[in-house]
Amino acid sequence: MMTPFDFVAVQEAASNQWAFFGAAIGAGVTAIGAGIGIGRIGASANEGIARQPEAANDIKGGSLILAAFIEGVSLFAIVVALLIALK
């Protein structure tokens, strides 16, 4: 026979499983979003350099800064997902 304490332990284990699932989904969506964002930056930078080669250094610098911002946001999102999983 289950005691009320056993029932609470089962509920806590089930909520932890949902937290792990949510963290996994969050980390996956973050990685996909960062990949898409950096891919679009690279494609746009290549197109811009092909259209105006004399502005290559400016375009490279701007795209590097944008890629760093995307990486920072994605790292922050993955840390939040890990904090949710390890609550």
Rosetta blueprint (number, residue, H / E / L):
1 M L
2 M L
3 T L
4 P H
5 F H
6 D H
7 F H
8 V H
9 A H
10 V H
11 Q H
12 E H
13 A H
14 A H
15 S H
16 N H
17 Q H
18 W H
19 A H
20 F H
21 F H
22 G H
23 A H
24 A H
25 I H
26 G H
27 A H
28 G H
29 V H
30 T H
31 A H
32 I H
33 G H
34 A H
35 G H
36 I H
37 G H
38 I H
39 G H
40 R H
41 I H
42 G H
43 A H
44 S H
45 A H
46 N H
47 E H
48 G H
49 I H
50 A H
51 R H
52 Q L
53 P H
54 E H
55 A H
56 A H
57 N H
58 D H
59 I H
60 K H
61 G H
62 G H
63 S H
64 L H
65 I H
66 L H
67 A H
68 A H
69 F H
70 I H
71 E H
72 G H
73 V H
74 S H
75 L H
76 F H
77 A H
78 I H
79 V H
80 V H
81 A H
82 L H
83 L H
84 I H
85 A H
86 L L
87 K L
